[in-house]
Amino acid sequence: MNRSLDLRFNFQVLSKVFFAIYLAYSNVLRYSVINIRGLSEVLLIIAIAAQLIHEKFRLRLDKSLLALIVFALYVFLSGFLVAQDFDRLLSSLLTFVECILVFYLVICYIAADGKPDFPMIAFIGLALITTFFLVFRGVGLKRINIADTVNVNAIGVTLSFAIGFVLYLLISKRNSPIKWVIGIASIAILLVGVMMTASKKAIISGAALIILWIFLCYRFTFARIPLALRFAVFGGIIAAGILVYRWYTSSYAQQMEYMINRMSGLYVGESDQARIEMIKEGLLIFVSHPIFGVGFNNARYYISYATYTHCFYAEMLACTGIIGTILFGYAMIRPWAIIVKTRRRIKLRDSLQNTKIIYMLAVFIVFLLLNFTQIAFYAQNLMYVFSVFSAFAICLDINNKRMGVENEKD
């Protein structure tokens, strides 16, 4: 009996190790260290295989996951009818299928553990590794990036959501001083990375997540800890902020000036006007092709700027039409509905869990707002955040049903 349990545990650990390596390699190392063709896919397949063995080959086919699978099939089949560039559609779809596999693994990890800690920690680890490469091997003059071929805004957004995950893990009735030190240090490091990317959307998202955490989670972060430790935490936050600011301004004076210039004119300049025009053109494409759209990642061939619409909602309507929007929209709305419904049941019963739910909803609201300038189903980092939110909802639903069954027995 013990040997069987140990075997299952080892396969669970093996899956998580390979998954963490996969995240680091596919998002950072293959761009900054070495690129071995097919290694990313091999690491992911090993992680999935190990998890399936641990689960005794039982598949966790949640309705949101099924909606994403049907969406991928729909995009592929409709592409034969409407896509102007089927090769581009297929390339983008393969990346999306990889995101679905990651989505599945995140569901498995959170459902098995009963909490979202591991997927969050893995993402935080990825973000810290990314910041390391930005500092020591970054490229670029005004905006630092891990490689010329990587979207610098995607890097910044990854770091900002990693900050949100660190803050979530700090929501507790009692945190040890070591956990506070690790949390504050991680946030300070990630803030350095965000500033190095000079990404407006990442800076705003990160600041929003920090502010929302302070207002929504004060009761279970500062209010219940001893007064002396509270002063120590605030002192540590202030000291970390001063050190980050002084180090960054002295080491990256040019980048600091450029970042301030960018932040001083959030809605001023040709780039912002161009984004608005692309969104308008995307909506006009949808009006002209309402049923199937024009094909996954094919709106660029109908837009005067010859690129994607820079807005997830316009891109989804333009590229996938009404059918695709309904499928993907269901996958996004369902976890939200589950969380809101579950929160009503546990609001008075478990105030700590209620606080965690509120902050997770806040993280997802930032995610939804960010998608006005980013394209979720083209970006692995955003799909990862979406998968954590969805798996969090699934886990809440499982635990809530389990408690309901136990109450009925009582």
MIBA-998765 format. One record per residue (C-alpha): x, y, z; residue in three letters. Coordinates in Angstrom, 1 decimal, m for minus. Each point is the difference from the previous one (the first is absolute). Layout:
xx/yy/zz/rest
X/Y/Z/Ala $
...
END
This chain:
xx/yy/zz/rest
0.0/0.0/0.0/Met $
2.8/2.5/1.0/Asn $
2.0/m0.9/m3.1/Arg $
m3.0/0.7/m2.2/Ser $
m0.5/3.4/1.6/Leu $
3.7/0.8/m0.3/Asp $
m0.1/m0.9/m3.7/Leu $
m3.0/2.3/m0.6/Arg $
1.7/2.8/1.9/Phe $
3.2/m0.3/m2.0/Asn $
m1.8/0.2/m3.3/Phe $
m1.9/3.1/1.2/Gln $
3.4/1.6/1.0/Val $
1.5/m1.1/m3.3/Leu $
m2.8/1.7/m1.9/Ser $
0.4/3.2/1.9/Lys $
3.8/0.1/m0.4/Val $
m0.3/m0.5/m3.8/Phe $
m2.8/2.5/m0.2/Phe $
2.1/2.7/1.8/Ala $
3.0/m0.8/m2.3/Ile $
m2.4/0.3/m3.0/Tyr $
m1.2/3.4/1.1/Leu $
3.6/1.3/0.5/Ala $
1.3/m1.5/m3.2/Tyr $
m2.9/0.9/m2.3/Ser $
m0.4/3.6/1.2/Asn $
3.6/1.0/0.8/Val $
2.9/m2.4/m0.5/Leu $
m0.6/m0.9/m3.6/Arg $
0.2/3.7/m0.9/Tyr $
2.9/0.9/2.3/Ser $
2.1/m3.2/0.4/Val $
m0.5/m2.7/m2.6/Ile $
m2.8/m1.0/m2.3/Asn $
m0.4/m3.8/m0.5/Ile $
m2.8/m0.7/m2.5/Arg $
m2.8/m2.0/1.5/Gly $
1.3/0.1/3.6/Leu $
m2.9/2.2/1.2/Ser $
m2.6/m2.5/m1.3/Glu $
1.9/m3.0/1.5/Val $
0.2/1.6/3.4/Leu $
m3.8/0.7/m0.1/Leu $
m0.8/m3.5/m1.2/Ile $
2.1/m1.5/2.8/Ile $
m1.8/2.2/2.6/Ala $
m3.4/m1.1/m1.3/Ile $
0.9/m3.7/m0.2/Ala $
1.3/0.0/3.6/Ala $
m3.2/1.8/1.2/Gln $
m2.1/m2.5/m1.9/Leu $
1.8/m2.9/1.7/Ile $
m0.5/1.7/3.3/His $
m3.7/0.4/m0.8/Glu $
m0.2/m3.7/m1.2/Lys $
m0.8/1.3/m3.5/Phe $
m3.2/1.8/1.2/Arg $
m0.6/3.1/m2.1/Leu $
m1.2/3.2/1.7/Arg $
m2.3/1.3/m2.9/Leu $
m1.5/3.1/1.5/Asp $
m2.7/1.8/m2.1/Lys $
2.3/3.1/m0.4/Ser $
2.7/m2.3/m1.3/Leu $
m2.4/m1.7/m2.4/Leu $
m1.1/3.4/m1.3/Ala $
3.6/0.9/m0.8/Leu $
0.5/m3.3/m1.8/Ile $
m3.2/0.5/m2.0/Val $
1.2/3.6/m0.7/Phe $
3.3/m1.3/m1.4/Ala $
m1.8/m2.6/m2.2/Leu $
m2.4/2.7/m1.2/Tyr $
2.9/2.4/m0.8/Val $
1.8/m2.7/m2.0/Phe $
m3.0/m1.2/m2.0/Leu $
m1.4/3.5/m0.7/Ser $
3.5/1.1/m1.1/Gly $
m0.4/m2.2/m3.1/Phe $
m2.9/2.2/m1.0/Leu $
1.0/3.5/1.0/Val $
3.8/0.2/0.7/Ala $
2.0/2.0/m2.5/Gln $
3.2/m1.4/1.5/Asp $
m0.6/m3.5/1.3/Phe $
3.7/m0.5/0.9/Asp $
m0.1/3.0/2.4/Arg $
m3.3/m1.3/1.4/Leu $
1.5/m3.5/0.6/Leu $
3.1/1.4/1.6/Ser $
m2.0/2.1/2.4/Ser $
m2.4/m2.9/0.7/Leu $
2.9/m2.3/0.9/Leu $
1.1/2.6/2.6/Thr $
m3.5/0.1/1.3/Phe $
m0.2/m3.8/0.3/Val $
3.1/0.1/2.1/Glu $
m1.8/2.5/2.2/Cys $
m2.9/m2.4/0.3/Ile $
2.4/m2.7/1.2/Leu $
1.4/2.3/2.6/Val $
m3.5/0.9/0.9/Phe $
m0.7/m3.7/0.6/Tyr $
3.0/m0.4/2.2/Leu $
m0.8/3.0/2.1/Val $
m3.5/m1.4/0.6/Ile $
1.6/m3.3/1.1/Cys $
2.4/1.6/2.4/Tyr $
m2.5/2.3/1.7/Ile $
m2.7/m2.7/0.2/Ala $
2.5/m2.5/1.5/Ala $
1.5/2.4/2.5/Asp $
m3.3/1.8/0.8/Gly $
1.7/3.4/m0.4/Lys $
1.7/2.0/m2.8/Pro $
3.4/0.3/1.8/Asp $
2.2/m2.1/m2.3/Phe $
m1.1/1.6/m3.4/Pro $
0.4/3.4/1.6/Met $
3.4/m0.8/1.4/Ile $
1.1/m1.4/m3.4/Ala $
m1.1/3.2/m1.7/Phe $
1.8/2.1/2.6/Ile $
3.1/m2.0/m0.5/Gly $
m0.2/0.5/m3.8/Leu $
m0.4/3.8/0.6/Ala $
3.0/0.1/2.3/Leu $
2.1/m1.9/m2.5/Ile $
m1.1/2.5/m2.7/Thr $
1.0/2.9/2.2/Thr $
3.4/m1.6/0.5/Phe $
0.6/m0.1/m3.7/Phe $
m1.3/3.5/m0.4/Leu $
2.5/1.3/2.5/Val $
3.1/m2.0/m1.0/Phe $
m0.6/m0.9/m3.7/Arg $
m2.7/2.5/m1.1/Gly $
0.1/1.6/m3.5/Val $
m1.3/3.3/m1.1/Gly $
0.8/3.7/0.7/Leu $
m3.2/1.6/1.3/Lys $
m2.0/m3.1/0.6/Arg $
1.8/m3.1/1.4/Ile $
m1.1/m3.4/m1.3/Asn $
1.3/m3.6/0.3/Ile $
0.3/m0.2/m3.8/Ala $
m0.8/2.0/m3.1/Asp $
m2.5/m2.6/m1.2/Thr $
m2.1/0.2/3.2/Val $
m2.9/2.5/0.5/Asn $
1.3/2.2/2.8/Val $
m3.6/0.8/1.1/Asn $
m0.7/m3.7/0.5/Ala $
3.1/m0.1/2.3/Ile $
m1.3/2.9/2.0/Gly $
m3.5/m1.4/0.4/Val $
1.4/m3.3/1.1/Thr $
1.9/1.7/2.8/Leu $
m3.0/2.1/1.1/Ser $
m2.3/m3.0/0.3/Phe $
2.8/m1.8/1.9/Ala $
m0.2/2.9/2.5/Ile $
m3.7/m0.7/0.3/Gly $
0.6/m3.7/0.7/Phe $
2.6/0.9/2.7/Val $
m2.5/2.2/1.7/Leu $
m2.7/m2.7/m0.2/Tyr $
2.4/m2.4/1.8/Leu $
0.5/2.6/2.8/Leu $
m3.7/0.0/0.8/Ile $
0.0/m2.0/3.3/Ser $
m1.1/0.3/3.6/Lys $
3.6/m0.2/1.0/Arg $
3.2/0.2/m2.2/Asn $
3.4/m0.7/1.4/Ser $
2.7/2.8/m0.2/Pro $
1.9/m2.2/m2.5/Ile $
m3.0/m0.1/m2.3/Lys $
m0.4/3.7/0.2/Trp $
3.7/0.5/m0.8/Val $
m0.3/m2.3/m3.0/Ile $
m3.2/1.6/m1.2/Gly $
1.3/3.6/0.3/Ile $
3.3/m0.9/m1.6/Ala $
m1.8/m1.8/m2.9/Ser $
m2.3/3.0/m0.6/Ile $
3.0/2.3/0.0/Ala $
1.9/m2.1/m2.5/Ile $
m3.0/m0.3/m2.3/Leu $
m0.6/3.8/0.2/Leu $
3.5/0.5/m1.3/Val $
m0.7/m2.3/m2.9/Gly $
m3.3/1.8/m0.8/Val $
1.8/3.4/0.0/Met $
2.7/m1.3/m2.3/Met $
m2.6/m1.0/m2.6/Thr $
m1.5/3.5/0.2/Ala $
m3.4/m1.6/m0.8/Ser $
m2.8/2.4/0.8/Lys $
m2.6/m2.8/0.2/Lys $
2.3/m2.0/2.3/Ala $
0.7/2.9/2.3/Ile $
m3.7/0.9/0.3/Ile $
m1.0/m3.6/0.5/Ser $
2.6/m0.7/2.7/Gly $
m0.9/3.3/1.8/Ala $
m3.7/m0.9/m0.2/Ala $
0.6/m3.5/1.5/Leu $
2.0/1.4/2.9/Ile $
m2.6/2.7/0.7/Ile $
m2.9/m2.4/m0.2/Leu $
1.8/m2.4/2.3/Trp $
0.6/2.7/2.6/Ile $
m3.7/1.0/0.0/Phe $
m1.6/m3.4/m0.3/Leu $
2.3/m2.1/2.1/Cys $
1.1/2.2/2.8/Tyr $
m2.0/m2.0/2.6/Arg $
2.0/m3.1/m0.7/Phe $
3.4/1.5/m0.7/Thr $
0.7/2.8/2.4/Phe $
m2.9/0.3/2.4/Ala $
0.6/m3.3/1.8/Arg $
3.8/0.0/0.3/Ile $
1.7/1.4/3.2/Pro $
0.6/3.7/0.0/Leu $
3.8/m0.4/0.1/Ala $
0.0/m2.3/m3.0/Leu $
m2.4/2.3/m1.8/Arg $
2.5/2.9/0.3/Phe $
2.7/m2.3/m1.1/Ala $
m1.9/m1.0/m3.1/Val $
m0.9/3.6/m0.9/Phe $
3.7/0.9/0.6/Gly $
1.1/m2.8/m2.2/Gly $
m2.3/1.1/m2.8/Ile $
1.2/3.6/0.2/Ile $
3.6/m1.1/0.2/Ala $
m0.4/m2.3/m3.0/Ala $
m1.7/2.8/m1.9/Gly $
2.8/2.4/0.7/Ile $
2.7/m2.5/m0.9/Leu $
m1.7/m1.0/m3.2/Val $
m0.5/3.7/m1.0/Tyr $
3.6/1.0/0.8/Arg $
1.6/m3.0/m1.7/Trp $
m2.2/0.3/m3.1/Tyr $
0.5/3.8/m0.5/Thr $
3.8/m0.3/0.4/Ser $
0.4/m3.1/m2.1/Ser $
m2.7/0.7/m2.7/Tyr $
m0.2/3.8/m0.2/Ala $
m0.9/0.0/m3.7/Gln $
m2.6/m2.7/0.5/Gln $
m1.5/1.9/3.0/Met $
m0.3/3.2/m2.1/Glu $
m1.6/m1.9/m2.9/Tyr $
m2.5/m1.7/2.4/Met $
m1.0/3.3/1.6/Ile $
m0.6/1.5/m3.5/Asn $
m2.1/m3.0/m1.0/Arg $
m2.1/0.1/3.2/Met $
m0.5/3.8/m0.2/Ser $
m1.9/m0.4/m3.2/Gly $
m2.2/m3.1/0.3/Leu $
m2.5/1.1/m2.7/Tyr $
2.2/2.3/m2.0/Val $
1.8/m0.9/m3.1/Gly $
m0.3/m1.8/m3.3/Glu $
0.2/m3.5/1.4/Ser $
m3.2/0.5/2.1/Asp $
m1.9/1.5/m2.9/Gln $
1.2/m2.9/m2.2/Ala $
m1.3/m2.5/2.6/Arg $
m3.5/1.6/0.0/Ile $
m0.1/0.0/m3.8/Glu $
1.0/m3.7/0.0/Met $
m2.8/m0.9/2.5/Ile $
m2.5/1.9/m2.2/Lys $
1.2/m1.9/m3.1/Glu $
m0.3/m3.3/1.9/Gly $
m3.6/0.7/0.9/Leu $
m0.7/0.9/m3.6/Leu $
1.5/m3.3/m1.1/Ile $
m2.4/m1.8/2.4/Phe $
m3.0/1.9/m1.5/Val $
1.1/m1.1/m3.5/Ser $
0.7/m3.6/1.1/His $
m2.3/m0.6/3.0/Pro $
m0.4/m3.8/0.0/Ile $
3.5/m1.6/m0.3/Phe $
2.2/3.1/0.0/Gly $
3.0/0.2/m2.3/Val $
2.1/m2.8/1.6/Gly $
2.2/m0.3/3.1/Phe $
2.8/2.7/m0.1/Asn $
m1.2/1.0/m3.5/Asn $
m1.5/3.4/0.8/Ala $
3.5/1.5/m0.8/Arg $
m0.7/m0.5/m3.7/Tyr $
m3.1/2.2/0.2/Tyr $
1.5/2.8/2.2/Ile $
1.8/3.0/m1.5/Ser $
2.8/m0.4/2.5/Tyr $
0.6/m3.7/m1.0/Ala $
0.0/m1.3/3.6/Thr $
m2.4/m1.4/2.6/Tyr $
m2.6/2.4/1.4/Thr $
1.8/0.5/3.4/His $
m3.3/m0.7/1.8/Cys $
m1.0/m3.6/1.0/Phe $
m3.7/0.7/m0.3/Tyr $
0.2/1.6/m3.5/Ala $
2.4/m2.7/m1.1/Glu $
m2.3/m2.8/1.3/Met $
m3.0/1.4/m1.8/Leu $
2.0/0.8/m3.2/Ala $
1.8/m3.3/m0.2/Cys $
m2.4/m2.6/1.4/Thr $
m3.4/1.6/m0.6/Gly $
m3.1/m0.5/2.2/Ile $
0.6/m3.8/0.3/Ile $
3.5/0.3/1.3/Gly $
m0.8/2.9/2.3/Thr $
m2.8/m2.1/1.6/Ile $
2.3/m3.0/0.5/Leu $
2.9/2.0/1.5/Phe $
m2.3/2.3/1.8/Gly $
m1.6/m3.0/1.8/Tyr $
3.4/m1.2/1.1/Ala $
0.6/3.5/1.5/Met $
m3.4/0.6/1.6/Ile $
m0.5/m3.5/1.6/Arg $
2.8/0.2/2.6/Pro $
m1.1/3.6/0.9/Trp $
m3.5/m1.3/0.6/Ala $
1.2/m2.9/2.1/Ile $
2.1/2.2/2.2/Ile $
m2.7/2.6/0.5/Val $
m2.5/m2.8/0.8/Lys $
2.4/m1.7/2.4/Thr $
0.9/3.2/1.8/Arg $
m3.7/0.6/0.9/Arg $
0.0/m3.4/1.8/Arg $
3.3/0.4/2.0/Ile $
m0.1/3.8/0.5/Lys $
m1.1/m0.3/3.6/Leu $
1.5/m3.4/0.7/Arg $
3.6/0.6/m0.9/Asp $
1.1/3.6/m0.1/Ser $
3.6/m0.8/m1.0/Leu $
m1.0/m2.1/m3.0/Gln $
m2.5/2.8/m0.9/Asn $
2.9/2.5/0.0/Thr $
2.1/m2.2/m2.3/Lys $
m3.0/m0.4/m2.3/Ile $
m0.5/3.8/m0.1/Ile $
3.7/0.6/m0.9/Tyr $
0.0/m2.7/m2.7/Met $
m3.0/1.7/m1.5/Leu $
1.9/3.3/0.1/Ala $
2.9/m1.7/m1.8/Val $
m2.3/m1.3/m2.7/Phe $
m1.6/3.5/m0.4/Ile $
3.5/1.4/m0.7/Val $
0.5/m2.9/m2.4/Phe $
m3.3/0.9/m1.9/Leu $
0.9/3.7/m0.1/Leu $
3.5/m0.8/m1.2/Leu $
m1.5/m1.9/m2.9/Asn $
m1.1/3.3/m1.5/Phe $
3.7/0.4/m1.0/Thr $
1.2/m3.6/m0.1/Gln $
m1.2/m3.2/m1.9/Ile $
m0.6/m2.8/2.6/Ala $
m0.2/m2.9/m2.4/Phe $
3.3/0.9/m1.7/Tyr $
1.9/0.6/3.3/Ala $
1.1/m3.0/2.1/Gln $
0.5/2.2/3.1/Asn $
m3.6/1.3/m0.1/Leu $
m1.4/m3.5/m0.7/Met $
1.9/m1.2/3.0/Tyr $
m1.6/2.6/2.3/Val $
m3.4/m0.9/m1.5/Phe $
0.7/m3.7/0.7/Ser $
0.9/0.7/3.7/Val $
m3.2/2.0/0.4/Phe $
m2.1/m2.8/m1.6/Ser $
1.7/m2.7/2.0/Ala $
m0.6/2.0/3.2/Phe $
m3.7/0.1/m0.8/Ala $
m0.1/m3.7/m0.8/Ile $
1.7/m0.8/3.3/Cys $
m2.4/2.2/1.9/Leu $
m2.9/m1.8/m1.6/Asp $
1.4/m3.4/0.8/Ile $
0.6/0.9/3.7/Asn $
m3.4/1.6/0.3/Asn $
m1.8/m3.1/m1.4/Lys $
2.1/m2.2/2.3/Arg $
m0.9/2.1/3.1/Met $
m3.7/m0.1/m1.1/Gly $
0.1/m3.8/m0.1/Val $
1.7/m0.1/3.4/Glu $
m2.7/2.3/1.4/Asn $
m2.7/m2.2/m1.4/Glu $
1.5/m3.0/1.7/Lys $
0.2/1.8/3.3/Asp $
END
